[in-house]
Amino acid sequence: MPFVPTARGDVEVGDLGRTLMHEHVFAITAEVAHDYPDLSWTKDKADVIDRVVEKLIATKNSGIDTIVDLTAFGHGRAIWELQEVASRVELNIVVATGFYTNDYLSYFFDFRQPTDSGGKRVDIMTEMCVRDITVGIGGTGIRAGVIKCATDKQGVTSNIERILRAAAGAHRETGVPISTHTDAFAKSGLEQQRVFASEGVDLSRVIIGHSGDSTDLPYLRELMDRGSLIGCDRFGLYLPEHGLPGMDTRIDTIARLCELGYSDRIVLSHDATCFTDWFPAEGGMQLPTWVHTHIGSAVVPAMLDHGISQSDVDAMLIENPRRILENRGRY
């Protein structure tokens, strides 16, 4: 049986169990953490690590076996700390490569533009992703099992298009699936699919993230009819005043899609973070439901009460993650 790389080593794809496909453990600002660690990790980093371990143990106890940590380069990946946490919890953590930005690229990438070599596009971004997948990240030996990229309100700018094409190149070279961040209200998943398809990507190996922010069934069905899975992956982030639906609305949208036969193309998650230094006080937005235990403890029972079948729930939490994470090889 094929294996999936995790922060604790390779795991047979059949042993992934219930899987949350879009989460974050740490989101750390690298230069702040390097030069002002007390402002990033706080003055008691060991206590931070302990509390993150407690949160992930609670996630496991809520019925979750695996999380996919989509914290890529530029989003705050802290691979050494993640390795320590992973060694202390009985939870599989699949880590990501890729690049996260709404548009900006540092001079490091701006002065290293892609080149053409014998008709093949060569980009250091692709090379970095491939290295993370085949060798490991940051000297830890932890290999990435998914490629992350993003499109937000700014749309597919020239920088974002470069990143999407770099992700496509790394995917084609390694077979590792792609998972994205989108602005569902701008329907940016369709533009992502356009770029990926132009690079020859099999769209069934792509998850269009944050699609669950939308209740637009024609848009969601179009994404899935083109072959991709959609991420209904912001459970707990309920901000109706900002257009982000509540739990009942999100579940109702999923139920309608399941009735239409799409349960084999939906994955679930929260997009929650255990610890970040992005906000002046830990936690930032204080949303008690935006935690990694919410789906296991509240969402799944509510789905069953709503009439979504156990087989459909299992498809979204077990079978679909297993299928997308199984590396089907380069092509």
Secondary structure, 3 states (H helix, E strand, C coil): CCEEEECCEEEEHHHCCCEEEEEEEEECCHHHHHHCHHHHCCCCHHHHHHHHHHHHHHHHHCCCCEEEECCCECCCCCHHHHHHHHCCCCCEEEEEEEECCCCCCCHHHHCCCCEEECCEEECHHHHHHHHHHHCCCCCCCCCCCEEEEECCCCCCCHHHHHHHHHHHHHHHHHCCCEEEECCHHHCHHHHHHHHHHHCCCCHHHEEECCHHHCCCHHHHHHHHHCCCEEEECCCCCCEHHHCECCHHHHHHHHHHHHHCCCHHHEEECCCCEEEECCCCCCCCCCCCCCCCCHHHHHHHHHHHHHCCCHHHHHHHHHHHHHHHHCCCCCC
